[in-house]
């Protein structure tokens, strides 16, 4: 079983890279945020970004910083190749590292201005709020440790085609190592 984890700040291109890997290389994609959105929907609530953040914080406070990893593992089962998108704590990374020794961690980066311009209607609309979320992730959830755990980095400041070319080069190395 090959497992890839994609990390990065909001709107860096994590899902774009993961969707491409899933489509071209046949990986099953799972996002940490999907666990939260499903839980909110089960309670009859809309999966709004702020509600998802609050629920994630609550789960981590109550059951440990690897809470979402444990919940996500239950969804994965025994798939052949899996890509996991968006862990926010080093404990989530360590949880999967302990289960999948050949885990590959990819960091997607992009200039702050590009990330802000990619924001969706689900994101905070002002720069202060958008980048405040980065600060909260880095400072209170330990996101910097997550970013530092990456073995590879892809810079997503260009076109989608450019990102895909970088992914293809990296996948050659990952496939050779497995």
PADRENRO-147046 format. One record per residue (C-alpha): residue number from 1; x, y, z. Coordinates in steps of 0.25 Angstrom, whole numbers. Layout:
BEGIN
> n,xx,yy,zz
> NUM,X,Y,Z
...
% end
This chain:
BEGIN
> n,xx,yy,zz
> 1,0,0,0
> 2,6,13,-4
> 3,2,25,4
> 4,4,40,1
> 5,1,51,10
> 6,0,65,4
> 7,2,77,14
> 8,1,92,12
> 9,-5,105,16
> 10,-19,109,11
> 11,-21,110,-4
> 12,-6,106,-7
> 13,-11,95,-17
> 14,-12,83,-8
> 15,-25,78,-14
> 16,-21,81,-29
> 17,-9,72,-27
> 18,-17,61,-20
> 19,-28,61,-30
> 20,-17,60,-41
> 21,-10,48,-34
> 22,-24,41,-32
> 23,-28,43,-46
> 24,-15,40,-53
> 25,-8,30,-43
> 26,-21,23,-38
> 27,-20,27,-23
> 28,-32,28,-14
> 29,-33,42,-9
> 30,-37,45,6
> 31,-37,59,12
> 32,-36,62,27
> 33,-47,73,25
> 34,-57,62,20
> 35,-57,56,33
> 36,-62,69,39
> 37,-72,73,28
> 38,-78,59,29
> 39,-79,60,44
> 40,-86,74,43
> 41,-95,69,32
> 42,-100,57,41
> 43,-104,67,51
> 44,-112,75,41
> 45,-102,86,40
> 46,-95,93,28
> 47,-81,89,27
> 48,-76,104,28
> 49,-61,106,29
> 50,-62,113,43
> 51,-71,102,48
> 52,-61,91,43
> 53,-49,98,49
> 54,-57,99,63
> 55,-61,84,62
> 56,-47,80,58
> 57,-41,88,70
> 58,-51,82,80
> 59,-48,68,75
> 60,-33,70,77
> 61,-35,76,90
> 62,-44,64,95
> 63,-37,52,89
> 64,-23,57,85
> 65,-17,64,74
> 66,-17,51,65
> 67,-33,50,66
> 68,-35,53,51
> 69,-25,43,47
> 70,-32,32,55
> 71,-45,36,49
> 72,-40,36,35
> 73,-33,23,36
> 74,-46,16,38
> 75,-50,22,24
> 76,-38,17,17
> 77,-39,2,19
> 78,-29,-6,11
> 79,-28,2,-2
> 80,-16,0,-11
> 81,-11,14,-12
> 82,-16,25,-3
> 83,-14,40,-3
> 84,-17,48,9
> 85,-19,63,9
> 86,-18,74,19
> 87,-13,69,33
> 88,-12,80,43
> 89,-4,74,54
> 90,9,66,55
> 91,2,56,63
> 92,-7,53,51
> 93,6,51,42
> 94,12,42,53
> 95,-1,34,54
> 96,0,30,39
> 97,15,29,39
> 98,14,18,50
> 99,4,10,41
> 100,11,12,28
> 101,26,13,28
> 102,27,16,14
> 103,19,29,15
> 104,22,40,6
> 105,20,54,10
> 106,19,65,0
> 107,18,80,4
> 108,11,89,-6
> 109,15,104,-5
> 110,10,117,-12
> 111,13,131,-11
> 112,3,138,-1
> 113,-3,147,-11
> 114,-6,135,-20
> 115,-12,127,-9
> 116,-21,139,-5
> 117,-25,141,-20
> 118,-29,126,-20
> 119,-39,127,-8
> 120,-53,122,-10
> 121,-66,127,-4
> 122,-63,117,8
> 123,-51,125,12
> 124,-50,137,20
> 125,-51,149,10
> 126,-42,159,16
> 127,-27,158,17
> 128,-26,159,32
> 129,-36,148,34
> 130,-30,139,23
> 131,-15,140,28
> 132,-20,140,42
> 133,-24,126,39
> 134,-10,123,35
> 135,-5,128,48
> 136,-14,120,56
> 137,-11,107,49
> 138,4,110,50
> 139,4,114,65
> 140,-7,107,72
> 141,-8,94,64
> 142,7,92,61
> 143,5,94,46
> 144,20,98,44
> 145,24,84,49
> 146,15,78,39
> 147,21,86,28
> 148,35,83,33
> 149,32,68,32
> 150,31,68,17
> 151,41,60,9
> 152,38,68,-4
> 153,33,81,-7
> 154,25,86,-20
> 155,24,101,-23
> 156,11,104,-28
> 157,12,119,-33
> 158,10,116,-48
> 159,0,109,-56
> 160,-8,96,-53
> 161,0,89,-65
> 162,13,94,-57
> 163,8,87,-44
> 164,5,75,-52
> 165,18,74,-58
> 166,25,75,-44
> 167,15,64,-39
> 168,19,55,-50
> 169,34,56,-47
> 170,32,54,-32
> 171,23,42,-35
> 172,34,35,-43
> 173,43,36,-30
> 174,32,32,-21
> 175,28,20,-30
> 176,43,16,-31
> 177,44,16,-16
> 178,32,7,-14
% end
